[in-house]
Amino acid sequence: QVQLVESGGGLVQAGGSLRLSCAASGRTFSTYHMGWFRQAPGKEREFVTGMSWSRASTAYADSVKGRFTISRDNAENTVYLQMNSLKPEDTAVYYCAAGRFSPYSDYPRSQSYNYWGRGTQVTVSS
């Protein structure tokens, strides 16, 4: 069992930055691939980025490539999402998720993930 708690969301102006954190409980965090998803009002949840348990593999949605960076600290049971050059269209509730799956091409599939946090709100003003 893995419990995930996101933090770090807030209100930021366009062009600004935020760093989200996702703290995981349990001693098996380092064995899970981690992902970040987001859901804007009236829209479906969408994949943002993912990282393998070993940090050897990452994947990003085209909409965030070059602006967002995922990282993880397995010793601290935490995964991060650094978001730079934020745009109003990045406004959403951001969720972290954990799963064990193969191949890595399954990162964008929400069904790949077994555990989800409750989300943190990110609002980008224009």
N, C-alpha and C positions, 0 to 999 in steps of 0.2 A: 504494500500500500504506500502510495506517495501522495502527500498533500502539498499543494502549491499555493503560494500567496504572493501576488504581485504588489508592487509599490512603485512610486516615483512619478505617477501621472500628475497632470495638472494643466494649467492654462499657460500658453506660451504664444508669443507673436510669431507670425510667419517669418521664416529665416532663422528662428531660434533653435535651441537644442534641448533635449530631455534625455535622461538615462533611466530606463525602467529596470527594475530588479524583480527577480522571481526566486523566492526562497523555498526550498524543498525540504520536507521532513523525510526521515528514513535513511537507512544506511546504504540503500541501493541506488541512490541518485546517479552515481557515476556510471551506471550500467544502462541508463536511459538516453535515447535521443531526445533532444528538446526542440520545441518549436514555439514561435510566436505567431498568433493570429490576431485579427482585429475585425470588429463589426461596427459599421457606421449605422446610424438610424435609418431604418427602412431598407437596409441592404443585408445580403447574406454575409456570414462570416467568411473571411478570406485569409489565405496564407500570407504571412509576411516574410518569415525567415526560419531556418532550422539549422541545427548543428548536431553532429553525431556525438555519441558518448565519449569518443576519443579525441574530439575536436579536429579530426582529420578531414572531415567533410562538412561543407556548409551549402546552403541553398538560399536564394533570395528571390522574392517576387520582382519582376521587372520594374514595378513602380517605385521600389525603394532602393534598388541597386545604386551604389555609390553614395548613398545618403545614410543608410542604416547599417549598423554592424552588430552582429551577435557574438557573444563571448560567454564563457562559462568558467567557473572556478569549482572544480569537483571537491576540493578540500573544504570549501565553504558551502557546498550544496546550493549554489546560486548560479543562475543564468541571467545575463544582462542583455539589454537592447539599447544601444547608443543610437539616438536619432538626431541627425543634424539636418540643417536646411529644411526645416519642417514647413509643410504647406497646409493650407486649410483643408485640403482633401485628405490629409492624414488624420483628421479628427475622427475618433472612434474609441470604443472600449477595446483595450488590448488585453489579450489572454495569453498566458503561457501554458504549455502542454507537454506531457512526457509520454513517451511510447517506446516500445521495442519492436522494430520492424525492419524488414529488408525487402527490396533494395532501397538505397538512399533516394531513389526517384519517387518514393512514397512520401517524402517530406510534406508536399502540399495537401495531402489527403487528410482531412480531419479525422477520418476513421482509423488512421494509423496510430492515433494517440489514445492512451487509456485513461490518463488523468489530466484534469484541467483545473486551473485556478478560477477565481471568481471575476477577475478582470480589474483593470484600472483605467480610469477615463483620461484620455488625452484630448485636449481641445486646442486647436491652433486658430488664432484670430488673424484676420487679414488686415 
